[in-house]
Amino acid sequence: MENPKLIILFCLLILLPSSLSTVIKVKQGKDEPYVGVNIGTDVSNLLSPAELVSFLQLEKITHVRLYDADDKILKALAKTKIRVIITVPNNQLLAIGSSNATAANWIGRNVAAYYPETLITAVAVGDEVLTTIPSSAPLLMPAIESLYSALVAANLHTQIKISTPSSFSIVLDSFPPSQAFFNQTLSPVVSQLLQFLSRTQSPLMMNLYPYYVFMQNKGVVPLDNSLFKPLTPSKEMVDSNTLLHYTNVLDAMIDSVYFSMKNLNVTDVVVLVTETGWPSKGESKEPYATIDNSNTYNSNLIKHILDRSGTPLHPEFTSSVYIYELFNEDFRSPPISEAHWGLFYGNSTPVYLLHVSGSGTFLANDTTNQTYCIATEGTDTKTLQSALDWACGPGRANCAEIQAGENCYQPNNMYNHASYAFDSYYQKEKKAPGSCDFKGAATITTADPSHGNCIFPGSKKVSNKTRQVVNSIQASGAGSVRFFGTRMSSFDEDLHMIFLGVVFCWFYSFLS
């Protein structure tokens, strides 16, 4: 009779590589690239911290960056899975860079007081300090070192990283990427920063805007390359020194940063894109700041990052990015574009619908069944009446439900009737860009405006009973049963094979 112990040992040796592979995949999964958002607060009617966090969860946003360390927002983020970068404002650098005690107090008050209930992942020390307030550059590294020492004292230095976001203007001669280098007048500080980041395994935070590269180099940098649009090989940008082909401007910018670091003999620091985006509105001198271009850039950016394609220089690693920004900051000073970088208005309605289907679950506003077109509050009656007449007339919206005696006639007012007509037209046009405008009288919302027996055209409540039954079955089974007949991830498949292998080995040794 064969030795059962030898059989089991043999089976385990066969299964060991598979199990190790699974462990590696789990470890790698923690480092997968992500898309986060910056949250500025120069917004009228800004959501309360509790409402903001609920909104982030609804939109499946898992990473955010704050430009301060707002205590109310940090408290609201507690016990969620949302990861947050907090910031030391530029006006606090002097105090922190001059006093270890002040730095320790800042970490205790803004980090240790909330972690781990609030998942603080990094501290950004200032914002574009080297270029916006160069006089404070000598304080930057002392501030970073003091804050890091405070993290070490609190035993948080392995969980929370420290870095400083820099403008792309610290990189000179950026194309082709292989000839890029850091501004030599900043080299002493940049060199110290990179040595610190290498020692602490922290990322180099960079604010990278293809929009500004395009605007400053019109006629040289094509718009399609800036917006991640598909290119023919002849339109790709080629680095003549490395022969690497670049299909988009952002990848070229990231690689120019890597080449600049290499020139300072640093090759083990990764780039984290702390800001990138495209404005949706601008003045006459900014004709490319449009909703369509903003939508195209951010939608393609999300796909590009979540596809994990890396850059031509580093295809093995994809930088995570933070989109600038979550809300339009309507309190920002001119030019007009400064107030129009947001994905959403301050009341949480989307500026436009991102086209990111099939690229993960980031931003639920891409789910077309969740958006409606309603009248903008505060619009005068005359404007609403004109828009309503057009929608029900030339626009061919279905306005039968707002006639006297029908389900949506009540409440009998212009706002309610216009909202129904606008949504009817919007849904009929398949939510095409511009179909919810009506000369500013309409706005997009993710909240279902249906009420009582009045069901708006875009509402899920229109679904037939069969569909409702199917959905209820899926909901009740979610998270409880997984059939092997459904599509499994590679990790699930590995665990499945290991399980079957162990069962086989046990059964075979039993028979023996």
C-alpha positions as CSV (number, residue, x, y, z in Angstrom):
1,M,0.0,0.0,0.0
2,E,1.3,3.5,-0.8
3,N,2.2,5.8,2.0
4,P,-0.6,8.3,2.5
5,K,1.7,10.9,4.1
6,L,4.0,10.8,1.0
7,I,1.0,11.3,-1.2
8,I,-0.2,14.3,0.7
9,L,3.3,15.8,0.8
10,F,3.6,15.3,-3.0
11,C,0.3,17.0,-3.6
12,L,1.2,20.0,-1.4
13,L,4.5,20.4,-3.3
14,I,2.5,20.6,-6.5
15,L,-0.1,23.0,-5.1
16,L,2.5,25.2,-3.4
17,P,3.4,27.3,-6.4
18,S,-0.3,28.0,-7.1
19,S,-0.9,29.0,-3.5
20,L,2.2,31.3,-3.5
21,S,0.9,32.9,-6.7
22,T,-2.4,33.6,-5.0
23,V,-0.6,35.2,-2.0
24,I,1.4,37.4,-4.3
25,K,-1.8,38.4,-6.1
26,V,-3.3,39.4,-2.8
27,K,-0.3,41.5,-2.0
28,Q,-0.2,43.1,-5.4
29,G,-3.9,43.9,-5.1
30,K,-3.1,46.4,-2.3
31,D,-1.0,48.4,-4.8
32,E,-3.4,48.5,-7.7
33,P,-3.7,52.0,-9.2
34,Y,-6.8,54.0,-8.3
35,V,-8.5,57.2,-9.2
36,G,-9.3,59.7,-6.5
37,V,-10.6,63.2,-6.3
38,N,-9.6,66.5,-4.8
39,I,-12.1,68.3,-2.7
40,G,-11.9,72.0,-2.6
41,T,-14.4,74.0,-0.4
42,D,-14.7,77.4,-2.2
43,V,-18.2,76.2,-3.0
44,S,-21.6,77.9,-2.4
45,N,-24.1,75.5,-0.8
46,L,-21.4,73.0,0.0
47,L,-22.8,69.7,1.3
48,S,-22.4,69.1,5.0
49,P,-19.6,66.7,6.0
50,A,-22.1,63.9,6.6
51,E,-23.8,64.6,3.3
52,L,-20.4,64.8,1.6
53,V,-19.4,61.4,2.9
54,S,-22.7,59.8,1.9
55,F,-22.3,61.3,-1.6
56,L,-18.7,59.9,-1.9
57,Q,-20.0,56.5,-0.9
58,L,-22.9,56.7,-3.4
59,E,-20.5,57.6,-6.2
60,K,-18.1,54.8,-5.1
61,I,-15.2,57.3,-4.6
62,T,-12.7,55.6,-2.3
63,H,-9.8,58.1,-2.3
64,V,-9.9,61.8,-1.6
65,R,-7.5,64.6,-1.1
66,L,-8.2,67.6,1.2
67,Y,-6.4,70.9,1.0
68,D,-6.4,71.1,4.8
69,A,-7.2,68.8,7.7
70,D,-10.8,69.7,8.3
71,D,-11.8,68.1,11.6
72,K,-15.5,67.8,10.7
73,I,-14.8,66.0,7.4
74,L,-12.2,63.8,9.1
75,K,-14.8,62.8,11.7
76,A,-17.4,62.1,9.1
77,L,-15.0,59.9,7.2
78,A,-14.5,57.7,10.3
79,K,-15.3,54.0,9.9
80,T,-15.7,54.3,6.2
81,K,-13.4,52.7,3.7
82,I,-12.6,56.0,2.1
83,R,-8.9,56.8,2.2
84,V,-7.8,60.4,2.6
85,I,-4.7,62.6,2.0
86,I,-4.7,65.6,4.3
87,T,-2.7,68.8,3.8
88,V,-0.5,71.2,5.8
89,P,-1.6,74.6,4.3
90,N,1.3,76.7,3.0
91,N,0.7,79.3,5.6
92,Q,1.6,76.8,8.4
93,L,5.0,75.8,7.0
94,L,6.9,78.5,8.8
95,A,5.6,77.4,12.2
96,I,6.0,73.7,11.6
97,G,9.4,74.0,9.8
98,S,10.8,76.0,12.7
99,S,9.6,73.9,15.6
100,N,9.6,70.2,16.2
101,A,7.0,70.7,19.0
102,T,4.7,72.4,16.6
103,A,5.1,69.6,14.1
104,A,4.4,67.0,16.8
105,N,1.3,68.9,18.0
106,W,0.0,69.1,14.3
107,I,0.4,65.3,13.9
108,G,-1.3,64.7,17.2
109,R,-4.2,67.0,16.5
110,N,-4.8,66.2,12.9
111,V,-3.6,62.6,12.4
112,A,-3.3,60.6,15.6
113,A,-6.6,61.9,16.8
114,Y,-8.4,60.3,13.9
115,Y,-6.3,57.3,12.7
116,P,-7.1,54.4,12.3
117,E,-10.9,55.1,12.4
118,T,-10.3,57.6,9.6
119,L,-8.0,56.1,7.0
120,I,-5.5,58.8,6.5
121,T,-2.9,57.5,4.0
122,A,-0.6,60.5,3.6
123,V,0.2,64.0,4.6
124,A,0.8,66.5,1.8
125,V,3.1,69.2,3.1
126,G,2.1,72.4,1.4
127,D,1.0,72.7,-2.2
128,E,3.4,73.7,-5.0
129,V,5.6,75.4,-2.5
130,L,8.7,75.4,-4.7
131,T,7.1,77.4,-7.4
132,T,4.3,79.5,-5.8
133,I,6.2,80.6,-2.6
134,P,9.9,79.9,-3.4
135,S,10.9,82.0,-0.4
136,S,9.5,79.2,1.8
137,A,11.6,76.5,0.0
138,P,14.2,76.4,2.7
139,L,11.5,75.5,5.2
140,L,10.0,72.7,3.2
141,M,12.4,69.9,4.2
142,P,12.7,70.9,7.9
143,A,8.9,70.8,8.0
144,I,8.7,67.4,6.3
145,E,11.4,65.9,8.5
146,S,9.8,67.3,11.7
147,L,6.4,65.9,10.7
148,Y,8.0,62.5,9.9
149,S,9.7,62.4,13.3
150,A,6.3,63.0,14.9
151,L,4.8,60.1,12.9
152,V,7.7,57.9,14.0
153,A,7.1,58.9,17.6
154,A,3.4,58.0,17.2
155,N,4.4,54.7,15.5
156,L,2.4,55.8,12.4
157,H,5.3,56.3,9.9
158,T,4.8,52.9,8.1
159,Q,1.1,53.5,7.6
160,I,1.1,57.2,6.7
161,K,3.4,58.7,4.0
162,I,4.7,62.2,3.8
163,S,5.4,64.1,0.6
164,T,4.7,67.5,-1.0
165,P,2.8,68.2,-4.3
166,S,4.9,70.0,-6.9
167,S,4.0,71.8,-10.1
168,F,5.2,70.3,-13.4
169,S,7.1,73.6,-13.9
170,I,9.9,72.2,-11.7
171,V,10.7,70.0,-14.7
172,L,12.5,71.6,-17.6
173,D,12.9,70.6,-21.3
174,S,10.2,68.0,-20.8
175,F,9.9,66.6,-24.3
176,P,11.2,64.3,-25.3
177,P,11.0,62.8,-21.8
178,S,14.4,61.3,-21.9
179,Q,16.1,64.8,-21.9
180,A,14.0,66.2,-19.0
181,F,15.6,67.5,-15.8
182,F,14.7,69.3,-12.7
183,N,15.1,73.1,-12.5
184,Q,18.7,73.4,-11.3
185,T,18.0,76.3,-9.0
186,L,15.7,73.9,-7.1
187,S,18.0,71.0,-7.2
188,P,19.4,71.2,-3.6
189,V,15.8,71.0,-2.2
190,V,14.6,68.5,-4.8
191,S,17.6,66.3,-4.2
192,Q,17.0,66.3,-0.4
193,L,13.3,65.6,-1.0
194,L,14.0,62.6,-3.3
195,Q,16.4,61.1,-0.8
196,F,13.8,61.4,1.9
197,L,11.1,59.8,-0.3
198,S,13.4,57.0,-1.2
199,R,14.3,56.4,2.5
200,T,10.7,56.4,3.7
201,Q,9.3,54.7,0.6
202,S,7.0,57.6,-0.1
203,P,5.7,58.8,-3.5
204,L,6.7,62.0,-5.3
205,M,3.5,64.0,-5.5
206,M,3.1,65.8,-8.8
207,N,0.3,68.1,-10.2
208,L,0.2,67.3,-13.9
209,Y,-2.1,69.2,-16.3
210,P,-2.0,68.2,-20.0
211,Y,-4.5,71.1,-20.5
212,Y,-1.8,73.7,-19.8
213,V,0.8,71.8,-21.8
214,F,-1.6,71.9,-24.8
215,M,-2.6,75.6,-24.3
216,Q,1.1,76.6,-24.0
217,N,2.1,74.6,-27.1
218,K,-0.9,74.9,-29.5
219,G,0.1,73.8,-32.9
220,V,2.8,71.6,-31.5
221,V,0.9,69.3,-29.1
222,P,-2.3,68.0,-30.8
223,L,-5.6,68.1,-28.9
224,D,-6.2,64.4,-29.5
225,N,-2.9,63.5,-27.7
226,S,-3.9,65.7,-24.8
227,L,-7.3,64.0,-24.4
228,F,-6.2,60.4,-24.6
229,K,-8.0,59.9,-27.9
230,P,-7.1,56.9,-30.1
231,L,-4.2,57.7,-32.4
232,T,-2.8,56.3,-35.6
233,P,0.9,55.4,-35.3
234,S,1.8,58.5,-37.4
235,K,0.3,60.8,-34.8
236,E,2.1,59.2,-31.8
237,M,4.8,61.3,-30.1
238,V,8.2,59.5,-30.4
239,D,11.1,60.1,-28.0
240,S,14.0,60.2,-30.5
241,N,16.5,59.1,-27.8
242,T,14.7,56.1,-26.6
243,L,12.3,55.4,-29.5
244,L,9.5,55.1,-27.0
245,H,6.1,55.9,-28.5
246,Y,3.7,58.2,-26.5
247,T,0.0,58.1,-27.2
248,N,-1.0,60.7,-24.7
249,V,0.5,63.8,-23.0
250,L,0.1,62.6,-19.4
251,D,2.2,59.5,-19.9
252,A,4.9,61.7,-21.4
253,M,4.8,64.1,-18.4
254,I,5.0,61.2,-15.9
255,D,8.0,59.7,-17.8
256,S,9.7,63.1,-17.9
257,V,9.5,63.2,-14.1
258,Y,11.0,59.7,-13.9
259,F,13.9,60.7,-16.2
260,S,14.5,63.8,-14.1
261,M,14.7,61.7,-11.0
262,K,17.1,59.3,-12.7
263,N,19.4,62.3,-13.5
264,L,19.7,62.7,-9.7
265,N,20.4,59.0,-9.3
266,V,17.0,58.2,-7.8
267,T,15.1,55.2,-9.4
268,D,13.0,53.8,-6.5
269,V,10.5,56.6,-6.0
270,V,7.1,56.3,-7.7
271,V,5.0,59.2,-9.1
272,L,1.6,59.9,-7.5
273,V,-0.4,62.4,-9.6
274,T,-2.1,64.5,-6.9
275,E,-3.9,66.8,-9.4
276,T,-5.0,66.5,-13.1
277,G,-8.1,67.5,-15.0
278,W,-9.6,69.7,-17.6
279,P,-11.9,72.8,-17.2
280,S,-15.4,72.6,-18.6
281,K,-15.8,76.3,-19.2
282,G,-13.5,79.3,-19.9
283,E,-13.2,82.8,-21.3
284,S,-12.9,83.5,-25.0
285,K,-9.1,83.0,-24.8
286,E,-9.7,79.5,-23.5
287,P,-11.8,78.0,-26.3
288,Y,-10.8,74.4,-25.5
289,A,-12.3,74.6,-21.9
290,T,-15.5,72.9,-22.9
291,I,-17.8,70.4,-21.3
292,D,-17.1,67.9,-24.1
293,N,-13.3,68.2,-23.8
294,S,-13.5,68.0,-20.0
295,N,-15.7,64.9,-20.2
296,T,-13.5,63.3,-22.8
297,Y,-10.3,63.9,-20.8
298,N,-11.6,62.7,-17.4
299,S,-13.4,59.7,-18.9
300,N,-10.4,58.6,-20.9
301,L,-8.1,59.3,-17.9
302,I,-10.1,57.0,-15.7
303,K,-10.1,54.2,-18.3
304,H,-6.4,54.6,-18.9
305,I,-5.5,54.4,-15.2
306,L,-7.9,51.5,-14.4
307,D,-6.6,49.6,-17.5
308,R,-3.2,49.5,-15.7
309,S,-1.2,50.0,-18.9
310,G,1.6,52.0,-17.2
311,T,3.8,54.4,-19.2
312,P,6.1,53.6,-22.1
313,L,9.1,53.9,-19.7
314,H,7.4,52.0,-16.9
315,P,4.7,49.7,-18.4
316,E,4.9,47.6,-15.2
317,F,3.7,50.4,-13.0
318,T,0.6,52.7,-13.3
319,S,0.5,55.9,-11.3
320,S,-2.6,56.6,-9.3
321,V,-4.3,59.9,-9.9
322,Y,-6.5,62.4,-8.2
323,I,-8.9,64.3,-10.5
324,Y,-9.1,68.1,-9.9
325,E,-11.8,68.3,-8.7
326,L,-15.0,67.0,-7.2
327,F,-17.0,70.2,-7.2
328,N,-17.0,73.4,-9.3
329,E,-15.6,76.0,-6.8
330,D,-17.8,78.9,-7.8
331,F,-16.1,81.2,-5.2
332,R,-12.8,81.0,-7.0
333,S,-11.3,84.2,-8.5
334,P,-11.2,84.8,-12.2
335,P,-10.4,83.6,-14.9
336,I,-13.7,81.8,-15.4
337,S,-12.0,78.4,-15.9
338,E,-10.8,78.5,-12.2
339,A,-14.4,77.9,-11.1
340,H,-15.1,75.1,-13.6
341,W,-12.9,72.1,-13.0
342,G,-15.4,70.1,-11.1
343,L,-17.2,66.8,-12.0
344,F,-20.2,68.0,-10.0
345,Y,-21.9,71.3,-9.0
346,G,-21.9,72.2,-5.4
347,N,-25.4,70.7,-5.0
348,S,-24.0,67.3,-6.1
349,T,-25.6,67.3,-9.6
350,P,-23.1,66.2,-12.3
351,V,-21.7,68.8,-14.7
352,Y,-21.7,66.0,-17.3
353,L,-22.0,62.2,-17.4
354,L,-18.6,60.5,-17.5
355,H,-18.3,57.7,-20.1
356,V,-16.5,55.1,-17.9
357,S,-18.7,52.0,-18.3
358,G,-16.7,48.8,-18.1
359,S,-13.8,50.5,-16.1
360,G,-14.7,49.4,-12.7
361,T,-17.3,51.0,-10.3
362,F,-15.7,54.4,-9.9
363,L,-18.3,57.2,-10.1
364,A,-21.8,55.8,-10.2
365,N,-23.0,58.9,-12.2
366,D,-22.1,56.9,-15.3
367,T,-25.1,54.7,-14.6
368,T,-27.6,56.1,-17.0
369,N,-30.7,55.0,-15.2
370,Q,-29.7,57.2,-12.3
371,T,-29.9,60.7,-13.9
372,Y,-32.8,62.9,-14.6
373,C,-33.3,66.4,-16.0
374,I,-35.4,68.9,-14.0
375,A,-36.0,72.6,-13.9
376,T,-33.4,74.7,-12.2
377,E,-34.7,76.3,-9.0
378,G,-35.0,80.0,-9.1
379,T,-35.6,80.2,-12.8
380,D,-38.2,82.9,-13.6
381,T,-41.7,81.7,-14.8
382,K,-41.4,83.3,-18.2
383,T,-38.2,81.4,-19.0
384,L,-39.7,78.1,-17.7
385,Q,-42.9,78.7,-19.8
386,S,-40.9,79.3,-22.9
387,A,-38.7,76.2,-22.4
388,L,-41.8,74.1,-21.5
389,D,-43.6,75.2,-24.7
390,W,-40.6,74.2,-26.7
391,A,-40.2,70.8,-25.0
392,C,-43.8,69.9,-25.5
393,G,-43.9,71.3,-29.0
394,P,-40.9,71.2,-31.3
395,G,-39.0,69.1,-28.8
396,R,-41.7,66.4,-29.0
397,A,-41.5,65.5,-25.3
398,N,-44.3,63.4,-24.0
399,C,-46.3,65.9,-21.9
400,A,-49.5,63.9,-21.6
401,E,-48.9,63.1,-17.9
402,I,-48.9,66.8,-16.9
403,Q,-52.3,67.5,-18.4
404,A,-55.3,68.2,-16.0
405,G,-56.4,65.0,-14.3
406,E,-53.3,63.0,-15.1
407,N,-50.8,61.6,-12.6
408,C,-48.2,64.4,-12.8
409,Y,-50.6,67.4,-13.0
410,Q,-50.3,68.0,-9.3
411,P,-48.7,70.0,-7.9
412,N,-50.0,72.3,-10.5
413,N,-47.1,74.7,-10.9
414,M,-44.7,75.7,-13.6
415,Y,-41.6,74.2,-11.9
416,N,-43.2,70.7,-11.6
417,H,-44.6,70.7,-15.1
418,A,-41.4,71.9,-16.7
419,S,-39.4,69.3,-14.8
420,Y,-41.5,66.5,-16.2
421,A,-41.3,67.8,-19.7
422,F,-37.5,68.4,-19.5
423,D,-36.9,64.9,-18.3
424,S,-39.1,63.4,-21.0
425,Y,-37.1,65.2,-23.7
426,Y,-33.8,64.3,-22.0
427,Q,-34.7,60.6,-21.8
428,K,-36.0,60.7,-25.4
429,E,-32.7,62.1,-26.6
430,K,-30.9,59.3,-24.7
431,K,-29.3,61.8,-22.4
432,A,-27.1,63.3,-25.1
433,P,-24.8,66.2,-24.2
434,G,-26.7,69.4,-24.2
435,S,-30.2,67.8,-24.0
436,C,-30.6,69.1,-20.5
437,D,-30.0,72.7,-20.8
438,F,-33.0,74.7,-22.1
439,K,-30.9,77.9,-22.0
440,G,-30.0,77.4,-18.4
441,A,-33.5,76.6,-17.2
442,A,-32.7,72.9,-16.6
443,T,-30.2,70.9,-14.6
444,I,-29.2,67.2,-14.2
445,T,-29.8,65.4,-11.0
446,T,-29.2,61.9,-9.6
447,A,-32.2,62.1,-7.3
448,D,-35.3,60.5,-8.7
449,P,-37.9,63.4,-8.9
450,S,-40.9,60.9,-9.1
451,H,-43.5,61.5,-6.4
452,G,-46.7,59.6,-5.5
453,N,-48.2,58.2,-8.6
454,C,-46.2,60.6,-10.8
455,I,-43.3,58.5,-12.3
456,F,-40.8,60.4,-14.3
457,P,-39.7,59.0,-17.6
458,G,-36.1,58.1,-16.5
459,S,-37.3,56.4,-13.2
460,K,-36.4,52.8,-12.5
461,K,-40.0,52.5,-11.1
462,V,-41.1,52.3,-14.8
463,S,-39.6,48.8,-14.9
464,N,-42.1,45.9,-15.4
465,K,-42.9,43.4,-12.6
466,T,-40.7,40.7,-14.2
467,R,-37.7,42.9,-14.0
468,Q,-38.5,43.9,-10.4
469,V,-38.6,40.2,-9.5
470,V,-35.3,39.5,-11.1
471,N,-33.7,42.5,-9.4
472,S,-35.1,41.5,-6.0
473,I,-33.6,38.0,-6.5
474,Q,-30.2,39.4,-7.4
475,A,-30.3,41.7,-4.4
476,S,-31.3,39.1,-1.9
477,G,-28.5,36.8,-3.1
478,A,-25.8,39.4,-3.3
479,G,-22.9,38.6,-1.0
480,S,-24.3,35.3,0.2
481,V,-23.9,32.7,-2.6
482,R,-21.4,32.6,-5.4
483,F,-22.0,29.9,-8.1
484,F,-18.9,28.5,-9.8
485,G,-20.9,28.8,-13.1
486,T,-20.5,32.6,-12.9
487,R,-17.4,34.4,-14.1
488,M,-14.7,34.2,-11.4
489,S,-11.7,36.5,-10.9
490,S,-8.3,34.9,-11.3
491,F,-7.9,35.0,-7.5
492,D,-11.2,33.1,-7.1
493,E,-10.1,30.6,-9.7
494,D,-6.8,30.0,-7.8
495,L,-8.5,29.4,-4.5
496,H,-11.0,27.2,-6.2
497,M,-8.2,25.1,-7.8
498,I,-6.3,24.9,-4.5
499,F,-9.5,23.8,-2.7
500,L,-10.2,21.1,-5.3
501,G,-6.5,19.9,-5.2
502,V,-6.6,19.6,-1.4
503,V,-9.8,17.6,-1.6
504,F,-8.4,15.3,-4.2
505,C,-5.2,14.7,-2.2
506,W,-7.1,13.9,0.9
507,F,-9.5,11.6,-1.0
508,Y,-6.7,9.8,-2.8
509,S,-4.7,9.2,0.4
510,F,-7.9,7.9,2.1
511,L,-8.4,5.4,-0.7
512,S,-4.8,4.3,-0.5
